[in-house]
Amino acid sequence: MFPAVRGLGLALAALLVLSRHWGCAQAAGTSGARKPSVVLILTDDQDVCLGGMTPLKKTSALIADMGISFSNAYVPSALCCPSRASILTGKYPHNHHVVNNTLEGNCSSKSWQKIQEPYTFPALLKSMCGYQTFFAGKYLNEYGAEDAGGIGHVPPGWSFWYALEKNSKYYNYTLSVNGKARRHGENYSADYLTDVLANMSLDFLEYKSNFEPFFMMISTPAPHSPWIPAPQYKTSFQNVSAPRNGNFNIHGKDKHWLIRQAKTPMTNSSIQFLDDAFRKRWQTLLSVDDLIEKLVKKLELLGELDNTYIFYTSDNGFHTGQFSLPIDKRQLYEFDIKVPLLVRGPGIKPNQTNKMLVANIDLGPTILDIAGFDINKTQMDGMSLLPLLRGDKNVTWRSDVLIEYQGEGHNSSDPTCPALGPGVTHCFPDCVCEDSYNNTYACVRTLSTSWDLQYCEFDDREVFVEVYNLTADPHQLTNIAKTIDQEILEKMNYRLMMLQSCSGATCRTPGVFDPGYRFDPRLMFSHGIWAHKLSTRSL
């Protein structure tokens, strides 16, 4: 290229880079010529209540010990696709309309691609803030479905795209590599997905541009089924069993019928199965621990670590025998809706624990805030965690979050459970079912100086209500819906109604136990419990 032409090309390139930054100011509290970079590691089905972080010694040392752990981090829906949609959009399920893991439930559907994907936080980072963006791993459960564009569909906002077709696997899977299929087999050294994601991430860091900040999202299969550990970890944790905690293998009395139908005591075969699954889940997480170590070392080697925020979290929790349910998620209890959230980065002091009530809808607003984007220009329901990360004093914070789930079930009877009739799904051989059409609920999870409370309503024929005081009853054994003060019950019902119809800033209005809360009893019980449900099916 001739010098004059080359100079013009460089000037135009510089102008292009500047134009991409006009939408984002320099993030408050940061300095330097380049904005901070961000890494988000997302695991699949990793609990925090049942010891899910125990195997991750390196992760705890490299992220938690060097930064902050949020002890009250929740997901607005305890199922993979709705929860991941909430992370990407910063919205509650009733606003992004992903209700389950199927195309019909809006999981990676054409409608999702048209209405939600263009406004995810990675799309804004790339188009408005000039970030290089990298995705590797599981995206949404139905990603790659032929009826929704196949693996040739690359969502807007990603500079580099290495997405898994469909749901979590460890071997014998297909990746979309920037829209082109790459098939992997069952050779550990070349195909074990967690390690493949680690290697792709290191390659990106090695060859990325050094002139623009970057965002990486690494979404591992672990510890989701089929729970295949790396060969070197197959004998780890041989003496470990699922925790026999306060709600293990006991009858869920005074709970929704789906919990009451579980068999107590559990069969020996179910207990053996869940214990084996628990060990394998931990084994798969050891490779995630290795990934974190490699990633942090690479960032340090490249001189990027001090200017990079690293977030570690999961899309939902998990249960193994609680209330005699063998294994799954989808329930309203702490073990399914509470997740780990660890963050390290510029300006974050080490060895901190934060007890504020946070949710995965906060991740998008936080990362955009880090990039200097005005989150008031979005339709996101969440809040930026950046003031909490920096340790700002006198931060006004929420005291409640919304949890909502629309149950799934088959139209035909399960052959293992014919007596239950149609409407159930995920049934075990001993006829314990983990989900049903009318396992459809909405909850307000409240955490304030005076109350640690959960209020839930079901959309079923019983119009069933569950309320738990977690200060006195951390294992949620006793449903106090019939004994709690009636005024509190009415206020929680009203607050639930308001949250179910909230959008954007209205999702951040004061909760029941905040000084600014306003209660109008004339609006009580004027709406059905599931204001935004797509359909209602009752057994």
ABEGO torsion letter per residue (X at the ends): XBAAAAAAAAAAAAAAAAAAAAABBBBBGBBEABBBBBBBBBBBGBBAAAGAAAABAAAAAAAAAABBBBABBBBABBBAAAAAAAAAAGBBAAAAGBABABAAAGBGBAAAAAAAAAABAAAAAAAAAGBBBBBBEBBBAABGBAAAGEAABBBBGBABBBBBBEBBBABGBBBBBGGBBBBBBABAAAABAAAAAAAAAAAAAAABBAABBBBBBBBBAOABOAGBBBAAAAABGAABBBBBBAABGBBBBGBBAAAAABBOBBBAAAAAAAAAAAAAAAAAAAAAAAAAAAAAAAAAAAGAAAABBBBBBBABBBBBGBGGBABEBGBABAAAABBBBBBBEBGBBBGBBBABBBBAAAAAAAAAAAAGBBAAABABABBBAAAAAAGBBGBBBBABBBBBBBBBBBABBBAABAAAEBGBBGBBAAGBBABBAABBBBBBBBBBAABBBBBBBBBBAAGBBBBBBAAABAAGABBAAAABBAAAAAAAAAAAAAAAABBEAAAABBBAABAABBBBAAABGABBABAABABBBBX
